[in-house]
Amino acid sequence: RRSVHPRDIIKAENRLQLFVLAMVSHIYFEIFFAGVITVNSVVIGLEVDYMTQHSEPHALYYVSQTVCSILFLLELFLRIFAHRTSFFTDKKQWHWNYFDTVLNLFSLCELILDIVTKSVDTSAQGASTITTARTIRIIRVTRLIRILRITRIVRFVRALRVMLHSIGNTLKSVIWAMILLFMILYFFGILLTQAVSDHLRDEAYADVTIYWGFGQGEASVQLRHLWGSLPQSMMTLFQNI
């Protein structure tokens, strides 16, 4: 069991809040919702794969997504009820809490839109059909956003948090390495572009193309295609790394 912070115990206004606080702080509570997130992630993948062969999602996917959305909303409600304002001001967890809140708001919007869409008779009038089509497009956008739920598993697995933190700390070095690589490509890109440009203007170009085994026109096309401009030269160098 995870210990409850004494500050939260002091702030608890009644026994019910204290009970909910102990429940959301329990390790089994987090394991349960980590499992829900995992199941939801698998269902999302299966649904996306199913939709590649069908125009409408299977009813089982709709039910599972609805159940998961309700569970996530319940989790958010319990956490807010237990922690009150500290849920949004906690120095260590505030970013995850805001992230969960935004995702649950989108899930709630998706549930409401699904209910509205199913309650509208799409075959009644043209205006109704247009309105329903717009609603379906909005639902598709919210369903794309729910894919972000997969990242919530990082919150419950410490090893993933450590790895993510390590990657974040190494990004500074990676960025400087990319800048150095860009400078190298830019430097040699200028040299090669200038060399090819001068070479194409050289009157002795015909002799060189015969030595390379190309016709004059074909060699010119090849050189201009690979080294005809600075961006093209940099791309050619990058592709040869």
Summary of the structure (lengths in Angstrom):
residues: 241
radius of gyration: 29.3
end to end distance: 51.9
largest distance: 93.8
contacts: 611
relative contact order: 0.06
helix: 83%
strand: 0%
